[in-house]
């Protein structure tokens, strides 16, 4: 079996959603091995087999993002004795990981290399994302709405082996007006984290959330622009940082979960080139 190393932008834990609000569990050993010591969610992952989709998503207003989904089954992630992730009350939900490099074109060497490695070993590098898009339930609607609010639904807990995270089913990509307050570079140089205030209007007047962590890749052009006092729009997606969730959950068993707004992050791809849609259902541009 040939081993191929693939450089990707991000990872996504594959989740199944049967309700609006649900508890999941994540293996502490996996978290400690793959998240950096300074709390960054950018890291590497080696797998014994991966399986790419045959075509990337198209790109248009309807939520298509140019991603190529690469499936990694749970039995390709380790020794298989403990599930990396599952529903909170199940021993194993057969969850794996989906790697999702964005803006992939069929005409590139990148695409042909990945397709040629189907079933082979691989090494990935990118942002570990945890989110619940609810793709297994109902119709899939356009993505990319303007963020209007950030409700306080995120709670975490722990036991000896697992971190438990409560996830709300929500949209994938978002646009949001922000003002940068602080920034720092990860110790390993892989990315930049900035604290921002979030607004719901283009004038940056209606404050809806304070001190959200925004993360961007270290080699991304956006990383140098995330400087204090910069007011802008950002395009990206939300995630729960499992290393931060593990730290916040310390000492809180499942009977006494704790709120964990500090574990919420926004991975920014850049400044949006088009207006946001007004909601996730009709593909109608937001006027504000």
LINPE-V714774 format. One record per helix or strand. SS is the DSSP state (h for helix, s for strand). FROM is the first residue (numbers start at 1). TO is the last residue. If there is no record, write none. Layout:
ss: <SS | SS>
from: <FROM | FROM>
to: <TO | TO>
This chain:
ss: <s | s | s | h | s | s | s | s | s | h | s | s | h | s | s | s | s | s | s | s | s | h | h | s | h | s | s | s>
from: <3 | 10 | 21 | 28 | 42 | 51 | 59 | 65 | 68 | 74 | 85 | 97 | 109 | 121 | 145 | 155 | 162 | 173 | 191 | 207 | 231 | 242 | 254 | 258 | 261 | 264 | 277 | 285>
to: <5 | 13 | 27 | 34 | 47 | 52 | 59 | 65 | 72 | 76 | 87 | 101 | 116 | 129 | 146 | 158 | 168 | 185 | 199 | 217 | 240 | 249 | 256 | 259 | 263 | 270 | 277 | 285>
